[in-house]
Amino acid sequence: MSELVELTESDIKVLKGERRIAYVFSGIILAFGLLFNVLYMIMIVNKDLLILLSVDAAIILLSFLISYWMNKKINKDIREETTRVRLAEVQGKESVPSYEAGSGTLHIPILGDLFPKLWSQKMRESSKFYLIIERYRYEVEKELYEKVNEKELVKMYLALHSETLLRIEPTTPF
């Protein structure tokens, strides 16, 4: 059972964030095109600008097409401004410790014993919270994790065409 509802501003923000990877790929292709231009200008003695312009046009077209095709479904979701709500059962819950990268220092046994504040710092620990729904682990906020119990139903908001998970909400209000 699923119903259609209107996209919220946060949903649109999530979808726009999903488009970034296509822009990265397009940027990489353009960077290789720039590198090709530089190498062509340095290494080739008899420069044929028609070849250079043809290759540049092909690279720009390829970059545009990759961005377009990768974001096609997401752009369609944003244009239509609707999302699909589906009820799903929580099969399990997990709380996993997570450590902040770079927050600690290397423990050196002798120096760590003599100067514990300088050489024996532990990494900052936090937790990540997951709901297991239909055999997939979804990372959620602590509030949702605490509010929902196993075997309860949650609302999953999915984009219509790209099937991007936009958010998860409990069926009972907070």
C-alpha positions in Angstrom: 0.0 0.0 0.0 1.5 3.4 -1.0 0.1 6.9 -1.3 1.4 10.0 -3.0 2.3 13.2 -1.1 3.9 16.5 -2.0 7.7 16.9 -1.6 8.9 19.0 1.3 11.9 21.4 1.2 14.1 18.9 3.0 13.1 16.2 0.4 14.1 18.5 -2.5 17.4 19.2 -0.7 18.1 15.5 -0.4 17.3 15.0 -4.1 19.6 17.9 -5.1 22.3 16.4 -3.0 22.0 13.1 -4.9 22.8 14.9 -8.1 26.3 15.9 -7.0 28.0 12.6 -8.1 27.0 13.2 -11.7 28.6 16.7 -11.5 31.8 15.2 -10.1 32.0 12.7 -13.0 31.4 15.5 -15.5 34.0 17.6 -13.9 36.6 14.8 -14.1 35.9 14.4 -17.8 36.3 18.1 -18.3 39.6 18.0 -16.3 40.9 15.3 -18.6 39.9 17.3 -21.6 41.8 20.3 -20.2 44.8 18.0 -19.6 44.5 16.8 -23.2 44.5 20.4 -24.5 47.6 21.3 -22.5 49.5 18.2 -23.6 48.4 18.7 -27.3 49.6 22.3 -27.2 53.0 21.3 -25.6 53.8 18.1 -27.5 52.4 18.6 -31.0 54.6 20.7 -33.3 52.1 21.1 -36.3 48.9 22.0 -34.4 45.6 21.4 -36.2 43.1 23.5 -34.4 40.2 21.8 -36.2 41.1 18.4 -34.5 41.5 20.2 -31.2 38.1 21.9 -31.4 36.5 18.7 -32.5 37.9 16.8 -29.6 36.9 19.6 -27.2 33.4 19.6 -28.5 33.1 15.8 -28.1 34.5 16.1 -24.5 32.0 18.8 -23.6 29.1 16.9 -25.1 30.1 13.7 -23.3 30.3 15.6 -20.0 26.9 17.1 -20.5 25.3 13.8 -21.5 26.8 12.0 -18.6 25.4 14.6 -16.2 22.0 14.6 -17.9 21.6 10.8 -18.0 22.8 10.2 -14.4 20.4 12.9 -13.1 17.5 12.2 -15.4 15.3 10.4 -12.9 16.1 12.7 -10.0 15.3 15.8 -12.1 12.0 14.2 -13.0 11.3 13.6 -9.3 12.0 17.3 -8.5 9.8 18.5 -11.4 6.8 16.4 -10.4 7.1 17.4 -6.7 5.5 14.2 -5.4 6.8 11.3 -3.3 5.5 7.9 -2.5 4.8 6.9 1.1 5.1 3.2 1.9 4.5 1.5 5.2 7.2 -1.0 6.2 7.9 -3.1 9.3 11.0 -2.6 11.4 12.7 -6.0 11.6 15.5 -4.9 13.9 17.4 -2.1 15.5 21.2 -1.6 15.9 23.3 0.9 17.8 26.9 0.9 16.6 29.8 2.8 18.2 31.5 5.3 15.9 34.7 7.1 16.4 35.6 10.6 15.2 38.5 10.4 12.8 41.5 12.4 13.9 40.2 13.0 17.4 42.8 10.9 19.2 46.5 10.4 19.1 48.7 7.4 18.8 49.2 5.8 22.2 52.9 5.4 22.9 53.2 3.1 26.0 56.1 4.8 27.9 55.1 8.4 27.0 51.4 7.6 27.4 52.1 6.4 31.0 54.2 9.4 31.8 52.2 12.1 30.1 48.7 10.7 29.6 47.1 14.0 28.5 49.6 14.4 25.6 50.2 10.9 24.4 47.3 8.8 25.5 44.2 10.5 24.2 41.3 8.3 23.2 39.2 8.9 20.1 35.8 10.6 20.7 33.1 8.0 20.7 29.6 8.5 19.4 26.9 6.2 18.2 25.2 5.5 14.9 21.7 4.2 14.9 20.2 1.9 12.4 16.8 0.5 11.7 16.6 -2.8 9.8 13.7 -2.7 7.3 13.2 -5.4 4.7 16.7 -6.7 5.3 18.4 -3.3 4.7 20.1 -1.2 7.3 19.0 2.5 7.3 20.9 5.0 9.3 18.5 7.2 11.3 18.5 9.9 13.9 18.7 9.0 17.6 15.1 10.3 18.2 13.6 8.1 15.6 15.7 5.1 16.8 14.4 5.6 20.4 10.8 6.2 19.3 10.4 3.1 17.1 10.3 -0.5 18.3 10.8 -3.7 16.5 7.8 -5.1 14.6 6.3 -1.6 14.4 5.4 0.1 11.1 7.2 3.2 9.8 6.5 5.5 6.9 9.2 5.4 4.2 9.2 8.3 1.8 10.6 7.3 -1.6 11.1 9.4 -4.7 8.8 8.1 -7.5 11.3 7.6 -10.3 14.8 7.4 -8.7 13.6 5.4 -5.7 15.7 7.5 -3.5 14.9 7.2 0.2 14.0 10.7 1.4 13.1 10.1 5.0 11.7 7.7 7.5 9.0 8.6 10.0 7.1 6.6 12.7 3.5 5.9 12.0 2.6 7.2 15.5 3.4 10.9 16.2 6.4 11.9 18.4 
